[in-house]
């Protein structure tokens, strides 16, 4: 499916297409800010992604946007352009999706293709010459696209706004129209992903990916939230002990247990549900399609999950870099949670955001995070997660795909 001529003209002519990414403090599933503004970092990161795309023979960092702005939703593009001066989150989301597609910020589909190629397929599976040439199955490429679609639909759906009863009439139309478009866009992407998933005719894979969609939905109901459903951290508990763990069966729901109030466990729980399980289960699903053993499938799941969490830890750290001094960061980011665990008095400031997170003094929290142990503990967490991914890769035979994954993780680790 290709972009229509109208949609391409819309992208070229609209200010939306030329706008830079806007930070959204809604978690792992949301569009992410630039990893760093230094030209040398962007050049090196884009080179790593470009090299990885050459390995799989497919530029897939544009997948989510390709489905979002396809011929089927041409009319939606028209309406979005009419709203480009609006402050509705959908407009910011579109800007972020375009910026991320152009700059390869988090190419999840690329990771799925690399892990597919690195592990190959079971010899009992017959494949076409074209599949033999690229090193992965057509169904695995389809799964990569499906994963990007599900992820993008989640981002768009999170742009829906609750409408206060006292909203002025002049603002009401923009909010209502924006909500309708966000709902329609997100539903179209999600329904299309379901259709494409069914076409793969693999019941085990359908169940697995359906559970990932369930996890995304449940992520919006964890802990305290403000009126717009933006998350607030839980009050820190003394001791910090927790029995939180993932279920043995990946199809079972993730139970929060007593994770809330314990910095590392709460952060992990939130981000496993809010996208981590999607990438993990997509990696597992790619090996189901290739006929690998259950043990290898579960190892691939852990790899994808740890990689997604590492990406989020990296993003959380960059939110407190000097160039983002004026940026509103997530109140449930790892540096904030670790600082809150050390300085419970900080919760008095966070409680001000129970109605609206914008009521919180972000500058005060930023100063306490920078002065406290939060950033160092987040760096340690990032290192731990990256080491977990490297442990899995060490078991794989040497290949270009393995090297591509190692290069991506090395850059995420900040090395």
Helices and strands as residue ranges (DSSP letters): H 5-13, H 15-18, H 39-56, H 63-68, G 71-73, H 74-82, H 89-103, H 108-119, H 129-134, H 138-157, H 169-199, H 203-218, G 219-221, H 263-271, I 272-276, H 277-289, H 294-318, G 322-324, H 334-342, G 344-346, H 347-350, G 351-353, G 357-359, H 362-371, H 374-394, H 400-412
